[in-house]
């Protein structure tokens, strides 16, 4: 196929799998395949490491012909994904998740007429995909779903959680407003740029204090439940946890992979960014070799337990910590 992968990337993924005991070798693992660089590379990496995998692509129906394009990209590297059409999924196969899928699709369809300055589809899209991936794992006899999130993703998640906390408690904003958060992101951009000469910046001290007291952590640890309402059910694993995005970009360039471009296909993502996307794109993208990135990744690892789970479980505790009024209500169509 001509898809030779860098030895160091394979070693890093294998070390992460071994360190946290991520994979149940007696069962296949479902890989969530979007067709992007990360998920295509994860499929090839796990295949090279001898892992039994089933690639699953969730077609949300945003763009006609999208699924066929992803199939072609996957087939070109020897991957045969199962494409699940979210709008044709059978309710009986989804069990308790059927209502979540129906509701999520209804909200996503209504977002086209929403406030494009503030609304994002991500919460609802993710919820639908989780239910469909859970059903796929059950169908294939897999207890795990592998996501291709990497250390840059995990770091963006931790920094986002920190800035939300600082916005709420240090800056005294009882309700999330995009402009306030963007201002904090701008401060973080400046602090990151000056890290080598000013590592004790006030904002960076505040972030480190939040991590050291286990008030914030990453939403994207090496392992966590796929569904928090069924914490002993299907598990998410992230074999790329110790690999930064720059290394993945280099690996894709090194091999003969033609990935799908970034973006989910939903129109609203063209006009707005979630808080996590702001941090990722404005603070971290293309900066995997900086002193600030090394500092931030140490903070990420400080919040990881020996089994690869998150010590803080920040996704689960966010609303409890920030308060009911901080995050907009569900019908306001925003995501933190």
TAWO-V473747 format. One line per field, one symbol per residue. ss: DSSP state (A for helix, B for strand, O for the rest). phi: phi as a letter, one per 40 degrees, with the letter a starting at -180 (. if undefined). burial: # if it has 24 or more other ideal C-beta (glycine too) atoms within 12 Angstrom, else .. Layout:
ss=???
phi=???
burial=???
//
This chain:
ss=OOOOOOAAAAAAAAAAAAAAOOOOOOOOBBBBOOOOAAAAAAAAAAAAOOOOBBBBBBBOOOOOOAAAAAAAAAAOOOOOOBBBBOOOOOAAAAAAAAAAAAAAAAAAAAAAAOOOOOOOOAAAAAAAAAAAAAAAAAAAOOOBBBOOOOAAAAAAAAAAAAAAAAAAAAOOOOOOOAAAAAAAAAAAAAAAAOOOOOOOOAAAAAAAAAAAOOOOOOOOOOBBBOOAAAOOOOBBBOOOOOOOAAAAAAAAAAOOOOOOOOOOOOAAAAOOOOAAAAAAAAAAOOOOOOAAAAAAAAAAAAOBOOOOOBOOOAAAAAAAAAOOOOOOOAAAOOOO
phi=.gbcbddcccccccccdcdbfcbcccbcbcbcbcgcdcccccdccccccgccbbcbbcccgcacgcccccdcccccbgbbcccbcdcbccdcccfcccccccccccccccccbccccbcbccdccccccdccccccccccgbcbbcbccbcccccdccccdcccccccbccgccbcbdccccccccccdcccccdccbcbddcccccccccccfcbaccbccaaccbccbcccdbcbbccdcbcccccdccccccbbbcccchchcdcccbabcdccdccccbbdgbcbccccccccccdcccbcccgccccfccccdccccgccccdccccfbab
burial=..#.##..##.###.##..#.##....######################.#.##########...##.##..##.##.#.####.#..#....#..#..##..##.###.#..#...#####################.#.###########################....#.####.###.##.###.##..#.......##.###.##...##############....#############.###.##..#.####...###.##..#########.####.##.#.##.###.######...########..#..##...##.....####
//
